[in-house]
Amino acid sequence: MHWLAAVAEPARGGQAGRFSRLWRPHMISLYVIKSINHKYRYVGITNKIEDRLRRHNSGRNLSTKRYAPFALILRESYKDYVEARDREKFLKSGVGRKYLDSLKLD
């Protein structure tokens, strides 16, 4: 069962239900950001990329706070969370980090 399956059903009669905002499919973005002032790269996933980047650059993310500001160096879109999370895990692995290095995205 998909992780949103419990709330992903529309109301009876075809009308939008109480959870209709969650029911609509969203594209999930995988992103890679690089610190402008430090040698630091961060890989993450979100469904609201602009808001997430704003949070990173304003210091509202504990793990990236001391490395701000950031530049977006890679963005990939996925239809579901599981697919995006698998790619995120790969890019955070040793082989994935080497792959990102080979792209010369700086």
N, C-alpha and C positions, 0 to 999 in steps of 0.2 A: 504494500500500500504506500502510495506517495505521502510524504510528510504533511501535505496540506489536505489530504483526502477527507479528513474529518470535517473541515470547514469549507471544502471546495464545491459543495453541492448547491445549485441554485434553489430558490424557493419553489414550491409547487406552482403549477400553472404558468411557468416560464417567467415569472416576475423576479426581479432582483431581490434576493434575501438579505437578511441581516448582515451576512458576511460577504456580500457581493464584491466589496473592494478586494478581498482576498481571493475570491473566485476567479477574477480575471487573470489570465496568465501574464507574467511580467518577464522581461528579459533580465537575466542575471549577468552582470558585468564582472569579469575578472580583470583586475587592474594591477599594474606594477608602477610604483612611484619611486623616484630617486631623490634623495636629499640633495639640495643645491649646494650646501656648505660642508657636508660630511660624506664619507664613503659609506653610505647606508642605502639599502634598497628594501622595499616592503611590497609583499604580494598579498592581495586580499580580494574578497568578492563582496558585491553589494547589488541591490536593485535600484539604488539612487546614487549614481556615480558622482554627480556634481556636489551633492550634499556631503557625501563621504570625503571627498577631497577637501572641501571647506573645513570639515572637522579635523582632518590631519594637519592642514596648514595653520589652523587657529590654536593648535596645541590641546585640543579636547580629546585626543586619543593618547592614553597612557604609554603605550609601547612606542609611539613615534614622536611624542611631545618634544623631546630634546633634540631631534634631528630636523625639525621644520626650518625653513619652508621646503616644499617638495614640488617636483615637476612630474607630470604623468608621462611615462615613457612607453607604456603598452596597455592596450585595452582589447579584450576579446569578449564577445557576447555569446551567451548560451541560453537555450530555451528552458532549462530547469536547473535547480539548485544542485542536484546530485552530480550532474555533468560538470558544472562549474567548480564544485568542491573537489572532484577528482583531479581536474586540471591544476587547481591551486595546490593541492598536495604534491603533485608532480613537480611544479615549479619551485616548491620549497625544499625538495629533495636535493641531494648532491648532484645528481644527473641534471635535474631541472635548473639548478643554479648555473651549472656549466653551460647549459643550453642558452640561458639568458645572457651570459657573458659572451657567447659566440655571436649573438645578434648585434653586438656593438650599438646598443640603443642610447648610449650616453650622448 
